[in-house]
Amino acid sequence: MRPINRGDKPTDHQGHLLAVREASEYKEALERRLGPFCSYCERRLTVSLAVEHMQGKLAVPALELEWSNLLLACSNCNSAKPKSEIDLTLYYWPDTHNTARAFTYDDAGDVHPAPALTPGESQTASRTLELTGLDRRPGHPKWRQGDRRWEDRRDAWKIAQDQHEDLQRRPTSTQRDKVLRVARQTGYFSVWMTVFRDDADMCRRFIGAFPNTAVECFEESGAPKPFTEREGASV
């Protein structure tokens, strides 16, 4: 899960804080800040990407228009979350925690709590996967037809692996630029960071190419930092 910096509440062309009546009016600003990517599963969507309330708007209406409560989400991640009020401190959030450290990705399209986590951190990571449904695939009791997130991650891995092999055969600047374009078009930032984990230059390029990725969460090598304090959080 890509750690991101949402930034301050957007302003209008006169520098005044943007006044909105519906959270959906923040969509353009969120996409401009974060790119057309789901904040949870990281898929790229040019349509059907919605403004997502971390704390549900029906559960806590006072937070419906709160900028710090908003992310972007696909329909699968959005619908997986409960409509009832949740304790936000029980989960990892891409705008608050070093979520690059919290999860690992594999070639089967699965997401797991990172093995280096403490038992408590691993519990939090597992709860986060369950909350967003990122652990769902055929065989999971809550998986439903039409949820292709695991399959899309697997396909993205294959694309990234092909690009990695092409770059090894042709290690040119032009080829690196091509890899970056394909990564942006494909989405799944964490998949690309995993497949190219042995290439610090490409990892730095990915971090720079996906808008407002939280640079402070990564080493120069592109590896997630073992400890990053973001707004008082330790992961």
Long-range contacts (C-beta under 8 A, 24 or more apart in sequence): 1-39, 1-40, 1-42, 1-92, 1-94, 1-99, 1-100, 1-102, 1-103, 1-128, 1-134, 1-190, 2-37, 2-39, 2-42, 2-94, 2-99, 2-100, 2-189, 2-190, 2-210, 2-213, 3-94, 3-95, 3-97, 3-98, 3-99, 3-100, 3-213, 3-214, 3-217, 3-230, 4-34, 4-39, 4-94, 4-95, 4-212, 4-213, 4-214, 5-95, 5-212, 5-213, 5-214, 6-30, 6-33, 6-34, 6-67, 6-68, 6-70, 6-71, 6-95, 6-212, 7-33, 7-212, 8-67, 9-67, 10-67, 20-65, 22-65, 23-51, 23-53, 23-57, 23-64, 23-65, 23-70, 24-50, 24-51, 26-51, 26-67, 26-70, 27-51, 27-72, 30-70, 30-71, 30-72, 31-72, 32-211, 33-211, 33-212, 34-71, 34-72, 34-211, 34-212, 35-184, 35-210, 35-211, 35-212, 36-72, 37-72, 37-187, 37-189, 37-210, 38-72, 38-73, 38-74, 38-77, 38-187, 39-71, 39-72, 39-73, 39-77, 39-94, 39-95, 40-71, 40-73, 40-74, 40-77, 40-94, 40-132, 40-134, 41-74, 41-76, 41-77, 41-132, 41-134, 41-149, 41-152, 41-153, 42-187, 42-188, 42-189, 42-190, 42-191, 43-74, 43-149, 43-152, 43-187, 43-188, 44-184, 44-185, 44-186, 44-187, 44-188, 45-74, 45-187, 48-74, 48-75, 49-73, 49-74, 50-74, 50-75, 50-78, 52-77, 52-78, 54-88, 54-93, 55-85, 55-86, 55-88, 56-81, 56-82, 56-83, 56-84, 56-85, 56-86, 58-83, 59-83, 59-84, 59-85, 59-86, 60-85, 68-95, 71-95, 74-149, 76-133, 76-146, 76-147, 76-149, 77-132, 77-133, 77-134, 77-149, 79-133, 80-131, 80-132, 80-133, 80-136, 80-142, 81-131, 81-132, 82-131, 86-131, 90-124, 90-127, 91-124, 91-127, 91-128, 91-131, 92-124, 92-125, 92-128, 92-235, 96-230, 96-231, 96-233, 97-230, 97-233, 97-235, 98-214, 98-217, 98-224, 98-225, 98-227, 98-228, 98-230, 98-233, 98-235, 99-217, 99-235, 100-190, 100-193, 100-217, 100-218, 100-224, 101-217, 101-224, 101-225, 101-226, 101-228, 101-235, 102-128, 102-235, 103-129, 103-190, 104-194, 105-153, 105-157, 105-190, 105-191, 105-194, 106-157, 107-154, 107-157, 107-158, 107-161, 108-150, 108-154, 109-137, 109-149, 109-150, 109-151, 109-152, 109-153, 109-154, 109-155, 109-157, 110-135, 110-137, 110-150, 110-153, 111-135, 111-153, 116-226, 117-235, 121-235, 124-235, 152-188, 153-188, 153-191, 156-186, 156-187, 156-188, 156-191, 156-192, 157-188, 157-191, 157-195, 159-186, 160-186, 160-188, 160-191, 160-192, 160-195, 160-196, 161-195, 164-195, 164-196, 164-199, 167-199, 167-202, 176-201, 176-202, 176-205, 180-205, 180-206, 180-209, 183-209, 184-209, 184-210, 189-213, 193-222, 196-222, 197-222, 197-223
